[in-house]
Amino acid sequence: MGLVKEQWEFLKDVARLIKKAEELNIVLTGGELYRPQEMQEIYVSQGKSKTMKSNHRRRLAIDFNFFIDDSLTYSKEDIQELGDYWESLNPKNRWGGNWIGFVDVPHFERNV
């Protein structure tokens, strides 16, 4: 499958994720979708990312901010059900909250 098709399928899953968040009473606001090389270099140098091959660079990752009862949260426990739902949509989908060693709760990606 080509990159454009993967991006399209990824965004359709993002739409499903947003709907699921609403069902769970989690309000989402957007973070990053696309990240240029210069910003990725900064994140790697600051330890906010571990790789220059981030899926943000290919528009196959998105970060969200999560609000529950009007309070911002990045608690893995608060978002676990949403993250598990994301991973259930497609075997290529990965949630940063389930990563080992470098947990990234806001991060949802398609790994291709």
N, CA, C and O atoms as CSV, one atom per row, in Angstrom:
chain,resi,resn,atom,element,x,y,z
A,1,MET,N,N,0.851,-1.175,0.000
A,1,MET,CA,C,0.000,0.000,0.000
A,1,MET,C,C,0.893,1.233,0.000
A,1,MET,O,O,1.853,1.298,0.769
A,2,GLY,N,N,0.596,2.204,-0.844
A,2,GLY,CA,C,1.396,3.417,-0.929
A,2,GLY,C,C,1.170,4.352,0.259
A,2,GLY,O,O,0.234,4.176,1.038
A,3,LEU,N,N,2.041,5.341,0.377
A,3,LEU,CA,C,2.002,6.267,1.502
A,3,LEU,C,C,0.683,7.032,1.582
A,3,LEU,O,O,0.118,7.161,2.667
A,4,VAL,N,N,0.188,7.536,0.470
A,4,VAL,CA,C,-1.063,8.306,0.496
A,4,VAL,C,C,-2.210,7.433,0.997
A,4,VAL,O,O,-3.024,7.888,1.800
A,5,LYS,N,N,-2.282,6.195,0.537
A,5,LYS,CA,C,-3.331,5.280,0.994
A,5,LYS,C,C,-3.193,4.994,2.487
A,5,LYS,O,O,-4.193,4.956,3.205
A,6,GLU,N,N,-1.958,4.793,2.961
A,6,GLU,CA,C,-1.732,4.577,4.404
A,6,GLU,C,C,-2.174,5.804,5.202
A,6,GLU,O,O,-2.815,5.669,6.244
A,7,GLN,N,N,-1.830,7.010,4.712
A,7,GLN,CA,C,-2.245,8.234,5.396
A,7,GLN,C,C,-3.768,8.331,5.456
A,7,GLN,O,O,-4.327,8.725,6.480
A,8,TRP,N,N,-4.436,7.974,4.363
A,8,TRP,CA,C,-5.896,8.015,4.309
A,8,TRP,C,C,-6.505,7.036,5.316
A,8,TRP,O,O,-7.423,7.394,6.053
A,9,GLU,N,N,-5.998,5.810,5.347
A,9,GLU,CA,C,-6.507,4.812,6.291
A,9,GLU,C,C,-6.224,5.236,7.735
A,9,GLU,O,O,-7.057,5.039,8.619
A,10,PHE,N,N,-5.060,5.811,7.965
A,10,PHE,CA,C,-4.699,6.325,9.285
A,10,PHE,C,C,-5.693,7.399,9.732
A,10,PHE,O,O,-6.193,7.356,10.856
A,11,LEU,N,N,-5.976,8.355,8.855
A,11,LEU,CA,C,-6.888,9.435,9.224
A,11,LEU,C,C,-8.312,8.941,9.444
A,11,LEU,O,O,-9.029,9.499,10.275
A,12,LYS,N,N,-8.734,7.927,8.732
A,12,LYS,CA,C,-10.054,7.349,8.986
A,12,LYS,C,C,-10.092,6.729,10.387
A,12,LYS,O,O,-11.096,6.841,11.090
A,13,ASP,N,N,-9.002,6.079,10.786
A,13,ASP,CA,C,-8.942,5.545,12.151
A,13,ASP,C,C,-8.901,6.674,13.184
A,13,ASP,O,O,-9.480,6.546,14.262
A,14,VAL,N,N,-8.230,7.760,12.865
A,14,VAL,CA,C,-8.222,8.920,13.775
A,14,VAL,C,C,-9.643,9.436,13.978
A,14,VAL,O,O,-10.016,9.797,15.094
A,15,ALA,N,N,-10.442,9.474,12.906
A,15,ALA,CA,C,-11.838,9.908,13.028
A,15,ALA,C,C,-12.606,8.963,13.967
A,15,ALA,O,O,-13.408,9.420,14.781
A,16,ARG,N,N,-12.366,7.676,13.857
A,16,ARG,CA,C,-13.012,6.701,14.751
A,16,ARG,C,C,-12.558,6.919,16.194
A,16,ARG,O,O,-13.352,6.811,17.128
A,17,LEU,N,N,-11.269,7.226,16.362
A,17,LEU,CA,C,-10.726,7.467,17.691
A,17,LEU,C,C,-11.375,8.690,18.333
A,17,LEU,O,O,-11.698,8.668,19.520
A,18,ILE,N,N,-11.565,9.739,17.570
A,18,ILE,CA,C,-12.200,10.949,18.098
A,18,ILE,C,C,-13.624,10.638,18.551
A,18,ILE,O,O,-14.053,11.098,19.609
A,19,LYS,N,N,-14.345,9.871,17.769
A,19,LYS,CA,C,-15.709,9.472,18.139
A,19,LYS,C,C,-15.696,8.646,19.425
A,19,LYS,O,O,-16.532,8.854,20.304
A,20,LYS,N,N,-14.761,7.722,19.537
A,20,LYS,CA,C,-14.651,6.903,20.746
A,20,LYS,C,C,-14.323,7.769,21.956
A,20,LYS,O,O,-14.873,7.551,23.035
A,21,ALA,N,N,-13.443,8.739,21.796
A,21,ALA,CA,C,-13.111,9.649,22.899
A,21,ALA,C,C,-14.373,10.358,23.389
A,21,ALA,O,O,-14.589,10.498,24.593
A,22,GLU,N,N,-15.187,10.794,22.463
A,22,GLU,CA,C,-16.442,11.463,22.827
A,22,GLU,C,C,-17.334,10.509,23.629
A,22,GLU,O,O,-17.929,10.917,24.626
A,23,GLU,N,N,-17.430,9.267,23.213
A,23,GLU,CA,C,-18.224,8.269,23.941
A,23,GLU,C,C,-17.699,8.049,25.356
A,23,GLU,O,O,-18.468,7.756,26.272
A,24,LEU,N,N,-16.377,8.193,25.531
A,24,LEU,CA,C,-15.741,8.005,26.835
A,24,LEU,C,C,-15.697,9.299,27.644
A,24,LEU,O,O,-15.113,9.335,28.728
A,25,ASN,N,N,-16.310,10.355,27.123
A,25,ASN,CA,C,-16.304,11.676,27.779
A,25,ASN,C,C,-14.895,12.241,27.939
A,25,ASN,O,O,-14.572,12.887,28.937
A,26,ILE,N,N,-14.076,11.982,26.939
A,26,ILE,CA,C,-12.735,12.568,26.869
A,26,ILE,C,C,-12.761,13.598,25.751
A,26,ILE,O,O,-13.054,13.270,24.601
A,27,VAL,N,N,-12.456,14.831,26.086
A,27,VAL,CA,C,-12.377,15.895,25.081
A,27,VAL,C,C,-10.945,15.933,24.571
A,27,VAL,O,O,-9.994,15.988,25.350
A,28,LEU,N,N,-10.806,15.902,23.250
A,28,LEU,CA,C,-9.479,15.948,22.629
A,28,LEU,C,C,-9.239,17.313,22.009
A,28,LEU,O,O,-10.142,17.906,21.419
A,29,THR,N,N,-8.031,17.801,22.146
A,29,THR,CA,C,-7.576,18.909,21.320
A,29,THR,C,C,-6.313,18.440,20.614
A,29,THR,O,O,-5.609,17.549,21.089
A,30,GLY,N,N,-6.044,19.054,19.478
A,30,GLY,CA,C,-4.962,18.592,18.626
A,30,GLY,C,C,-3.596,19.021,19.095
A,30,GLY,O,O,-3.396,20.110,19.633
A,31,GLY,N,N,-2.673,18.127,18.870
A,31,GLY,CA,C,-1.259,18.412,19.012
A,31,GLY,C,C,-0.642,18.343,17.633
A,31,GLY,O,O,-1.164,18.931,16.685
A,32,GLU,N,N,0.447,17.639,17.513
A,32,GLU,CA,C,1.139,17.558,16.228
A,32,GLU,C,C,0.651,16.406,15.365
A,32,GLU,O,O,0.352,15.316,15.852
A,33,LEU,N,N,0.579,16.682,14.071
A,33,LEU,CA,C,0.382,15.645,13.065
A,33,LEU,C,C,1.665,15.562,12.235
A,33,LEU,O,O,2.330,14.527,12.221
A,34,TYR,N,N,2.006,16.638,11.552
A,34,TYR,CA,C,3.232,16.662,10.749
A,34,TYR,C,C,4.339,17.340,11.538
A,34,TYR,O,O,4.108,18.335,12.224
A,35,ARG,N,N,5.540,16.795,11.434
A,35,ARG,CA,C,6.696,17.377,12.108
A,35,ARG,C,C,7.854,17.466,11.112
A,35,ARG,O,O,8.317,16.440,10.615
A,36,PRO,N,N,8.325,18.677,10.817
A,36,PRO,CA,C,9.469,18.813,9.903
A,36,PRO,C,C,10.759,18.286,10.536
A,36,PRO,O,O,10.858,18.149,11.755
A,37,GLN,N,N,11.724,17.998,9.699
A,37,GLN,CA,C,12.996,17.438,10.148
A,37,GLN,C,C,13.649,18.297,11.223
A,37,GLN,O,O,14.172,17.768,12.204
A,38,GLU,N,N,13.625,19.616,11.050
A,38,GLU,CA,C,14.278,20.506,12.020
A,38,GLU,C,C,13.666,20.349,13.414
A,38,GLU,O,O,14.389,20.331,14.409
A,39,MET,N,N,12.350,20.237,13.488
A,39,MET,CA,C,11.698,20.065,14.784
A,39,MET,C,C,12.011,18.687,15.363
A,39,MET,O,O,12.199,18.546,16.572
A,40,GLN,N,N,12.065,17.675,14.504
A,40,GLN,CA,C,12.404,16.336,14.978
A,40,GLN,C,C,13.809,16.316,15.562
A,40,GLN,O,O,14.053,15.674,16.584
A,41,GLU,N,N,14.727,17.016,14.917
A,41,GLU,CA,C,16.097,17.106,15.435
A,41,GLU,C,C,16.112,17.736,16.826
A,41,GLU,O,O,16.841,17.283,17.709
A,42,ILE,N,N,15.317,18.768,17.017
A,42,ILE,CA,C,15.232,19.427,18.331
A,42,ILE,C,C,14.679,18.453,19.366
A,42,ILE,O,O,15.221,18.345,20.466
A,43,TYR,N,N,13.603,17.744,19.022
A,43,TYR,CA,C,12.999,16.795,19.962
A,43,TYR,C,C,13.975,15.684,20.341
A,43,TYR,O,O,14.037,15.282,21.503
A,44,VAL,N,N,14.731,15.191,19.377
A,44,VAL,CA,C,15.713,14.147,19.674
A,44,VAL,C,C,16.789,14.711,20.604
A,44,VAL,O,O,17.173,14.053,21.570
A,45,SER,N,N,17.275,15.917,20.324
A,45,SER,CA,C,18.326,16.507,21.164
A,45,SER,C,C,17.839,16.798,22.581
A,45,SER,O,O,18.630,16.792,23.524
A,46,GLN,N,N,16.534,17.054,22.734
A,46,GLN,CA,C,15.950,17.328,24.058
A,46,GLN,C,C,15.472,16.057,24.764
A,46,GLN,O,O,15.030,16.119,25.911
A,47,GLY,N,N,15.556,14.907,24.091
A,47,GLY,CA,C,15.105,13.656,24.671
A,47,GLY,C,C,13.598,13.441,24.600
A,47,GLY,O,O,13.074,12.509,25.211
A,48,LYS,N,N,12.903,14.293,23.864
A,48,LYS,CA,C,11.448,14.156,23.720
A,48,LYS,C,C,11.090,13.098,22.680
A,48,LYS,O,O,9.948,12.642,22.629
A,49,SER,N,N,12.043,12.709,21.864
A,49,SER,CA,C,11.877,11.648,20.880
A,49,SER,C,C,13.171,10.858,20.841
A,49,SER,O,O,14.242,11.376,21.156
A,50,LYS,N,N,13.059,9.606,20.453
A,50,LYS,CA,C,14.231,8.732,20.412
A,50,LYS,C,C,14.731,8.457,19.006
A,50,LYS,O,O,15.729,7.756,18.839
A,51,THR,N,N,14.063,8.988,17.991
A,51,THR,CA,C,14.426,8.625,16.624
A,51,THR,C,C,14.181,9.774,15.653
A,51,THR,O,O,13.296,10.604,15.859
A,52,MET,N,N,14.969,9.804,14.609
A,52,MET,CA,C,14.719,10.738,13.502
A,52,MET,C,C,13.695,10.149,12.535
A,52,MET,O,O,13.240,10.839,11.623
A,53,LYS,N,N,13.331,8.890,12.721
A,53,LYS,CA,C,12.383,8.233,11.818
A,53,LYS,C,C,10.956,8.272,12.379
A,53,LYS,O,O,10.186,7.332,12.186
A,54,SER,N,N,10.614,9.339,13.059
A,54,SER,CA,C,9.278,9.483,13.636
A,54,SER,C,C,8.203,9.389,12.553
A,54,SER,O,O,8.371,9.914,11.453
A,55,ASN,N,N,7.112,8.723,12.873
A,55,ASN,CA,C,6.000,8.639,11.940
A,55,ASN,C,C,5.300,9.985,11.746
A,55,ASN,O,O,4.507,10.138,10.817
A,56,HIS,N,N,5.578,10.947,12.596
A,56,HIS,CA,C,5.090,12.313,12.350
A,56,HIS,C,C,5.684,12.870,11.055
A,56,HIS,O,O,5.045,13.659,10.360
A,57,ARG,N,N,6.885,12.461,10.746
A,57,ARG,CA,C,7.553,12.956,9.541
A,57,ARG,C,C,6.824,12.504,8.273
A,57,ARG,O,O,6.933,13.144,7.227
A,58,ARG,N,N,6.072,11.385,8.374
A,58,ARG,CA,C,5.337,10.860,7.218
A,58,ARG,C,C,3.830,11.063,7.348
A,58,ARG,O,O,3.048,10.499,6.583
A,59,ARG,N,N,3.435,11.869,8.319
A,59,ARG,CA,C,2.007,12.133,8.584
A,59,ARG,C,C,1.247,10.858,8.911
A,59,ARG,O,O,0.108,10.666,8.487
A,60,LEU,N,N,1.906,9.988,9.677
A,60,LEU,CA,C,1.284,8.745,10.126
A,60,LEU,C,C,1.266,8.665,11.654
A,60,LEU,O,O,1.199,7.578,12.229
A,61,ALA,N,N,1.326,9.829,12.298
A,61,ALA,CA,C,1.242,9.903,13.756
A,61,ALA,C,C,0.566,11.210,14.131
A,61,ALA,O,O,0.654,12.209,13.418
A,62,ILE,N,N,-0.107,11.173,15.267
A,62,ILE,CA,C,-0.765,12.373,15.771
A,62,ILE,C,C,-0.677,12.364,17.298
A,62,ILE,O,O,-0.749,11.313,17.935
A,63,ASP,N,N,-0.523,13.544,17.860
A,63,ASP,CA,C,-0.535,13.712,19.309
A,63,ASP,C,C,-1.798,14.469,19.694
A,63,ASP,O,O,-2.248,15.358,18.971
A,64,PHE,N,N,-2.359,14.110,20.834
A,64,PHE,CA,C,-3.553,14.768,21.344
A,64,PHE,C,C,-3.319,15.278,22.755
A,64,PHE,O,O,-2.435,14.802,23.468
A,65,ASN,N,N,-4.123,16.251,23.144
A,65,ASN,CA,C,-4.269,16.670,24.532
A,65,ASN,C,C,-5.607,16.117,24.991
A,65,ASN,O,O,-6.566,16.098,24.220
A,66,PHE,N,N,-5.683,15.664,26.243
A,66,PHE,CA,C,-6.870,14.997,26.759
A,66,PHE,C,C,-7.445,15.771,27.936
A,66,PHE,O,O,-6.726,16.144,28.863
A,67,PHE,N,N,-8.744,16.004,27.886
A,67,PHE,CA,C,-9.431,16.694,28.969
A,67,PHE,C,C,-10.563,15.811,29.479
A,67,PHE,O,O,-11.419,15.364,28.715
A,68,ILE,N,N,-10.550,15.571,30.771
A,68,ILE,CA,C,-11.627,14.835,31.445
A,68,ILE,C,C,-12.170,15.757,32.522
A,68,ILE,O,O,-11.427,16.226,33.385
A,69,ASP,N,N,-13.466,16.012,32.466
A,69,ASP,CA,C,-14.102,16.953,33.411
A,69,ASP,C,C,-13.369,18.295,33.414
A,69,ASP,O,O,-13.113,18.868,34.473
A,70,ASP,N,N,-13.037,18.784,32.236
A,70,ASP,CA,C,-12.369,20.077,32.038
A,70,ASP,C,C,-10.944,20.143,32.581
A,70,ASP,O,O,-10.365,21.227,32.646
A,71,SER,N,N,-10.372,19.016,32.968
A,71,SER,CA,C,-8.997,18.997,33.483
A,71,SER,C,C,-8.096,18.267,32.494
A,71,SER,O,O,-8.413,17.168,32.037
A,72,LEU,N,N,-6.964,18.899,32.172
A,72,LEU,CA,C,-5.978,18.291,31.287
A,72,LEU,C,C,-5.332,17.102,31.985
A,72,LEU,O,O,-4.930,17.195,33.145
A,73,THR,N,N,-5.235,15.985,31.270
A,73,THR,CA,C,-4.575,14.806,31.818
A,73,THR,C,C,-3.755,14.119,30.731
A,73,THR,O,O,-4.152,14.067,29.567
A,74,TYR,N,N,-2.620,13.600,31.135
A,74,TYR,CA,C,-1.827,12.713,30.291
A,74,TYR,C,C,-1.602,11.390,31.021
A,74,TYR,O,O,-0.675,10.643,30.705
A,75,SER,N,N,-2.463,11.111,32.001
A,75,SER,CA,C,-2.357,9.889,32.789
A,75,SER,C,C,-2.649,8.673,31.922
A,75,SER,O,O,-3.700,8.592,31.286
A,76,LYS,N,N,-1.720,7.733,31.900
A,76,LYS,CA,C,-1.895,6.502,31.132
A,76,LYS,C,C,-3.172,5.786,31.568
A,76,LYS,O,O,-3.914,5.274,30.730
A,77,GLU,N,N,-3.425,5.750,32.859
A,77,GLU,CA,C,-4.607,5.068,33.364
A,77,GLU,C,C,-5.887,5.727,32.851
A,77,GLU,O,O,-6.853,5.030,32.540
A,78,ASP,N,N,-5.908,7.047,32.758
A,78,ASP,CA,C,-7.087,7.773,32.275
A,78,ASP,C,C,-7.361,7.506,30.794
A,78,ASP,O,O,-8.512,7.535,30.360
A,79,ILE,N,N,-6.308,7.248,30.023
A,79,ILE,CA,C,-6.417,7.150,28.570
A,79,ILE,C,C,-6.327,5.708,28.077
A,79,ILE,O,O,-6.498,5.456,26.884
A,80,GLN,N,N,-6.062,4.762,28.971
A,80,GLN,CA,C,-5.813,3.374,28.581
A,80,GLN,C,C,-6.913,2.799,27.677
A,80,GLN,O,O,-6.605,2.172,26.664
A,81,GLU,N,N,-8.175,3.003,28.024
A,81,GLU,CA,C,-9.250,2.427,27.214
A,81,GLU,C,C,-9.237,2.991,25.793
A,81,GLU,O,O,-9.482,2.266,24.830
A,82,LEU,N,N,-8.953,4.279,25.671
A,82,LEU,CA,C,-8.874,4.900,24.355
A,82,LEU,C,C,-7.675,4.356,23.574
A,82,LEU,O,O,-7.785,4.073,22.381
A,83,GLY,N,N,-6.548,4.213,24.238
A,83,GLY,CA,C,-5.362,3.659,23.593
A,83,GLY,C,C,-5.572,2.221,23.130
A,83,GLY,O,O,-5.150,1.844,22.037
A,84,ASP,N,N,-6.226,1.426,23.968
A,84,ASP,CA,C,-6.513,0.044,23.586
A,84,ASP,C,C,-7.470,-0.002,22.400
A,84,ASP,O,O,-7.327,-0.842,21.511
A,85,TYR,N,N,-8.437,0.899,22.390
A,85,TYR,CA,C,-9.360,0.970,21.254
A,85,TYR,C,C,-8.589,1.274,19.969
A,85,TYR,O,O,-8.816,0.637,18.941
A,86,TRP,N,N,-7.678,2.246,20.030
A,86,TRP,CA,C,-6.868,2.602,18.865
A,86,TRP,C,C,-6.150,1.377,18.307
A,86,TRP,O,O,-6.177,1.125,17.102
A,87,GLU,N,N,-5.522,0.636,19.177
A,87,GLU,CA,C,-4.766,-0.530,18.722
A,87,GLU,C,C,-5.683,-1.631,18.191
A,87,GLU,O,O,-5.251,-2.453,17.383
A,88,SER,N,N,-6.945,-1.658,18.633
A,88,SER,CA,C,-7.881,-2.673,18.144
A,88,SER,C,C,-8.393,-2.367,16.733
A,88,SER,O,O,-8.906,-3.260,16.058
A,89,LEU,N,N,-8.261,-1.125,16.285
A,89,LEU,CA,C,-8.787,-0.736,14.975
A,89,LEU,C,C,-8.010,-1.338,13.810
A,89,LEU,O,O,-8.583,-1.635,12.762
A,90,ASN,N,N,-6.708,-1.516,13.997
A,90,ASN,CA,C,-5.860,-2.010,12.914
A,90,ASN,C,C,-4.578,-2.557,13.540
A,90,ASN,O,O,-4.035,-1.926,14.446
A,91,PRO,N,N,-4.081,-3.701,13.091
A,91,PRO,CA,C,-2.856,-4.243,13.677
A,91,PRO,C,C,-1.628,-3.351,13.471
A,91,PRO,O,O,-0.609,-3.550,14.132
A,92,LYS,N,N,-1.707,-2.386,12.578
A,92,LYS,CA,C,-0.593,-1.458,12.363
A,92,LYS,C,C,-0.625,-0.283,13.344
A,92,LYS,O,O,0.360,0.445,13.462
A,93,ASN,N,N,-1.731,-0.091,14.041
A,93,ASN,CA,C,-1.870,1.040,14.954
A,93,ASN,C,C,-1.156,0.760,16.267
A,93,ASN,O,O,-1.282,-0.317,16.851
A,94,ARG,N,N,-0.402,1.760,16.715
A,94,ARG,CA,C,0.298,1.661,17.994
A,94,ARG,C,C,0.014,2.917,18.813
A,94,ARG,O,O,-0.039,4.028,18.285
A,95,TRP,N,N,-0.167,2.710,20.111
A,95,TRP,CA,C,-0.365,3.825,21.038
A,95,TRP,C,C,0.873,3.954,21.911
A,95,TRP,O,O,1.342,2.971,22.485
A,96,GLY,N,N,1.403,5.173,22.009
A,96,GLY,CA,C,2.601,5.427,22.796
A,96,GLY,C,C,2.454,5.124,24.273
A,96,GLY,O,O,3.456,4.914,24.957
A,97,GLY,N,N,1.236,5.096,24.781
A,97,GLY,CA,C,1.017,4.761,26.185
A,97,GLY,C,C,1.344,3.318,26.513
A,97,GLY,O,O,1.574,2.988,27.676
A,98,ASN,N,N,1.369,2.448,25.509
A,98,ASN,CA,C,1.690,1.036,25.722
A,98,ASN,C,C,3.150,0.707,25.416
A,98,ASN,O,O,3.550,-0.456,25.482
A,99,TRP,N,N,3.936,1.710,25.087
A,99,TRP,CA,C,5.344,1.447,24.798
A,99,TRP,C,C,6.088,1.110,26.079
A,99,TRP,O,O,5.720,1.556,27.166
A,100,ILE,N,N,7.124,0.327,25.936
A,100,ILE,CA,C,7.978,-0.049,27.061
A,100,ILE,C,C,9.196,0.869,27.071
A,100,ILE,O,O,9.852,1.044,26.044
A,101,GLY,N,N,9.495,1.449,28.211
A,101,GLY,CA,C,10.698,2.263,28.364
A,101,GLY,C,C,10.516,3.729,28.053
A,101,GLY,O,O,11.025,4.575,28.788
A,102,PHE,N,N,9.813,4.058,26.996
A,102,PHE,CA,C,9.589,5.450,26.603
A,102,PHE,C,C,8.087,5.611,26.367
A,102,PHE,O,O,7.608,5.480,25.241
A,103,VAL,N,N,7.355,5.897,27.443
A,103,VAL,CA,C,5.902,6.015,27.361
A,103,VAL,C,C,5.547,7.400,26.833
A,103,VAL,O,O,6.060,8.409,27.318
A,104,ASP,N,N,4.662,7.440,25.833
A,104,ASP,CA,C,4.272,8.689,25.163
A,104,ASP,C,C,2.747,8.684,25.006
A,104,ASP,O,O,2.226,8.424,23.921
A,105,VAL,N,N,2.044,8.975,26.100
A,105,VAL,CA,C,0.586,8.864,26.153
A,105,VAL,C,C,-0.129,9.643,25.042
A,105,VAL,O,O,-1.096,9.121,24.486
A,106,PRO,N,N,0.296,10.860,24.691
A,106,PRO,CA,C,-0.437,11.610,23.661
A,106,PRO,C,C,-0.311,11.054,22.248
A,106,PRO,O,O,-1.019,11.515,21.353
A,107,HIS,N,N,0.559,10.089,22.022
A,107,HIS,CA,C,0.976,9.667,20.677
A,107,HIS,C,C,0.191,8.465,20.162
A,107,HIS,O,O,0.115,7.426,20.819
A,108,PHE,N,N,-0.392,8.626,18.976
A,108,PHE,CA,C,-1.099,7.560,18.265
A,108,PHE,C,C,-0.497,7.489,16.861
A,108,PHE,O,O,-0.379,8.510,16.184
A,109,GLU,N,N,-0.113,6.280,16.421
A,109,GLU,CA,C,0.539,6.174,15.136
A,109,GLU,C,C,0.125,4.924,14.380
A,109,GLU,O,O,-0.444,3.987,14.940
A,110,ARG,N,N,0.429,4.941,13.095
A,110,ARG,CA,C,0.321,3.765,12.235
A,110,ARG,C,C,1.748,3.393,11.879
A,110,ARG,O,O,2.472,4.192,11.286
A,111,ASN,N,N,2.155,2.189,12.236
A,111,ASN,CA,C,3.510,1.727,11.991
A,111,ASN,C,C,3.529,0.873,10.730
A,111,ASN,O,O,3.020,-0.248,10.719
A,112,VAL,N,N,4.118,1.411,9.675
A,112,VAL,CA,C,4.186,0.675,8.405
A,112,VAL,C,C,5.623,0.537,7.951
A,112,VAL,O,O,5.886,-0.053,6.903
